[in-house]
Amino acid sequence: MSQPASPDSAPTSAFARNIPLYYLFQFVRGFHFWLPIWFLFLQSQHGLSYVQIGLMEVLFGIATIVAEVPTGAIADRFGRRVALGLGALGFAAATVLFALLNFPALIVGHLCMSITRTLMSGSDDALLFDSLRQLGRTDEYERHAGRAGAVGTASLLVATILAGPLVSILDFRAVIIISAAGMGLAGLIALALREPPRREQDFDAAESQPPAPRGGTAVINEIRQGMRISFRNRQVLWAILFGGVLLATLDLPEFFIQPFVRSHAIDPVEALTQGLTYSGFMLPSFVGLMLGAILAAPLAARLGERWSLPAVLIAGLLVFIPLLLVDHLALVASLALLAMGAAAVQPLAGGYINRRIPSDQRATVLSIFSLCTAVMITIVIGSASALVDAYNFQAGFALAFAILAVGGLLFWTGWRRAHLNTPPPPLETRP
């Protein structure tokens, strides 16, 4: 005789459904046709210098810094699914503004892209981790986060292959607007996700906790609690700093790859063959992003939490060296390896942090991680852009290398001490 269905079976099935939907969301939103050509768009269509584009990125970073934690708190209070949906739909609208407005008004679209992006930042990781927690499968986080990142990069690879030829056939604005359609569809997919529990009391019914406050007071309370967790938990604090400096420096060469390739007489606007060649030189970095995301989980399994991020640091320092010595198109291989390292950092650091924070403020704390990264990126890009404008690409790369060497080693030391002096998380949450 068959057993009656468990009352929790339907909800559990719904949370299991979140996993493939999460992959689909990342895949669809990865069609950023604008990403491989945005730097050239600002240079060709608006005549901006490296410093001007760098200043735009500084403004982008400031908007991210201001919005990151409040939007994370909003996601914790009102739902990560809602934050993802609104963020993706808002980003689609902002992309259209960025394409159609002329400088300096296009900065409005750029800032709106920054703010709506923060609604998704942290919310996606929090929803994935708590869906897995509801299923009793948190040990799979790095694998799913890495693979989902790789799936998103796969669609970005397709967009990269097509972006160069499309620019030569259409124009920059049309290609950028095409990106908005994919992001809008991603927003609708996000709204189809099932919201997992967001409170510790929902995971542990035996634990009695007072109800969360409502309205604006709730959001402020989420921010306050998230800040308290981030600053009082030494493991989380040093992991945020260590992961942030890795992301800010390893990702910098990607910021310059478009003008770097163009400086070697490859311009997608000139002809269809040039567009195909340009896309070809963009591809290695995006392949690196995909491989880095895929390899994050095996790296964590092989080296463990203690050595995964340090391994990325050491490898990054070694890969940076050719960028400091020569100026040649073959350096796209080094850029691809740095992109691989940057892609591995997010799931590695995210998994480490997730296992040491409560679900109640999960999106808020992850947004603080993104906030810290945004601050570092803003400083690095602003300074490196001025150096590239005044000297050359090697000067900008040298700055990133110096920050990675000094900041990376400093934060690694602090994180290592905190890691060794603090009890590990429960066994069921370890990778």
Stockholm file with secondary structure:
# STOCKHOLM 1.0

chainA/1-431         MSQPASPDSAPTSAFARNIPLYYLFQFVRGFHFWLPIWFLFLQSQHGLSYVQIGLMEVLFGIATIVAEVPTGAIADRFGRRVALGLGALGFAAATVLFALLNFPALIVGHLCMSITRTLMSGSDDALLFDSLRQLGRTDEYERHAGRAGAVGTASLLVATILAGPLVSILDFRAVIIISAAGMGLAGLIALALREPPRREQDFDAAESQPPAPRGGTAVINEIRQGMRISFRNRQVLWAILFGGVLLATLDLPEFFIQPFVRSHAIDPVEALTQGLTYSGFMLPSFVGLMLGAILAAPLAARLGERWSLPAVLIAGLLVFIPLLLVDHLALVASLALLAMGAAAVQPLAGGYINRRIPSDQRATVLSIFSLCTAVMITIVIGSASALVDAYNFQAGFALAFAILAVGGLLFWTGWRRAHLNTPPPPLETRP
#=GR chainA/1-431 SS CCCCCCTTHHHHHHHHHHHHHHHHHHHHHTCCTTTTTHHHHHHHHHCCCHHHHHHHHHHHHHHHHHHHHHHHHHHHHHCHHHHHHHHHHHHHHHHHHHHHSCTTTHHHHHHHHHHHHHHHTTHHHHHHHHHHHHHTCGGGHHHHHHHHHHHHHHHHHHHHHHHHHHHHHSCHHHHHHHHHHHHHHHHHHHHTSCCCCCSHHHHCTTSCCCCCCCHHHHHHHHHHHHHHHHHHCHHHHHHHHHHHHHHHHHTHHHHHHHHHHHTTTCCTTTCHHHHHHHHHHHHHHHHHHHHHHHHHHHHHHHHHHHHHHHHHHHHHHHHHHHHHHCCCGGGHHHHHHHHHHHHHHHHHHHHHHHTTSCGGGHHHHHHHHHHHHHHHHHHHHHHHHHHHHHSCHHHHHHHHHHHHHHHHHHHHHHHHHHHHTSCCCCGGGCC
#=GC SS_cons         CCCCCCTTHHHHHHHHHHHHHHHHHHHHHTCCTTTTTHHHHHHHHHCCCHHHHHHHHHHHHHHHHHHHHHHHHHHHHHCHHHHHHHHHHHHHHHHHHHHHSCTTTHHHHHHHHHHHHHHHTTHHHHHHHHHHHHHTCGGGHHHHHHHHHHHHHHHHHHHHHHHHHHHHHSCHHHHHHHHHHHHHHHHHHHHTSCCCCCSHHHHCTTSCCCCCCCHHHHHHHHHHHHHHHHHHCHHHHHHHHHHHHHHHHHTHHHHHHHHHHHTTTCCTTTCHHHHHHHHHHHHHHHHHHHHHHHHHHHHHHHHHHHHHHHHHHHHHHHHHHHHHHCCCGGGHHHHHHHHHHHHHHHHHHHHHHHTTSCGGGHHHHHHHHHHHHHHHHHHHHHHHHHHHHHSCHHHHHHHHHHHHHHHHHHHHHHHHHHHHTSCCCCGGGCC
//
